[in-house]
Amino acid sequence: MADFIRVDLRGSRFERADLSGAQLRAVDLTGARFRGVDLSGVVMRGVELVGVDISGEIENLTINGVDIGPLVSAELDRRYPDRTRMRPADPAGFAEAWDVLERLWDQTAERARRLPPDLLHKSVDGEWSFIETLRHLVFATDCWVRRAILGDPSPWDPLDLPWDEMPDTPGVPRDRDVRPSLDAVLELRRDRMSTVRQVIRDLTGASLDGRTEPVEGPGWPPPRSFAVRECLLCILNEEWEHRLYAERDLDALESRRT
């Protein structure tokens, strides 16, 4: 426990710090940046929330007595009609969702090809570059499909890129300095996406409702059983959300180019 009272901490950096249960009163957070932060159970009273940009998983978020989670979800469904397909209930629905994702990612990849290759390695506002985003999706597929569902204890490719907050894990690559070409990463992506397509093609009602066998060895996810449905929903969510991030950043890169 530590008390910070009437102190100037402007510009301070808190990384992998545990502030759970912290009390903030009359604190100035103007211009603060939060990334990969768990705000579950946070209570804010008498706050000024002006010009704030929040991106993440929003559920049971009440503002001035209104649960805005369903409102945000409904508005996103209105903006992106295909988003409703990312909540499938049966094997046919998962196949349809994957068709949508492949189509959308093909469009995004073609858009990226029109940019100079060096821009695809540029970060926008501290986020992953376009190439890094693709590498992270390879990692997500290796985790939830090749490891959890298919049982490969070490499915990693050297280009796999875990999320930034994941602790370094023996045997799991995390090379932030490598600069592969777009074609090289897209070839790797095609391989992983074809694996997902095959898994979805082989789904039955029984297998979709089944559970995975625990996979031993270092890596992610941890060695326990998972619902197959949840593993595949995780992949759909990763693919959907990261494509939106990629499109957002391509907007910025195109503006930077001009």
Secondary structure, DSSP 8 states (H G I E B T S, - for coil): -----S---TT----S---TT----S---TT----S---TT----S----S----S---S-EETTEE-HHHHHHHHHHH-GGGGGGS--SHHHHHHHHHHHHHHHHHHHHHHHTS-GGGGG--STTS--HHHHHHHHHHHHIIIIIITTT--S----TT----TTS---TT----SS----HHHHHHHHHHHHHHHHHHHHT--HHHHTSB-----SSSSS-SS--BHHHHHHHHHHHHHHHHHHHHHHHHHHHHHH-
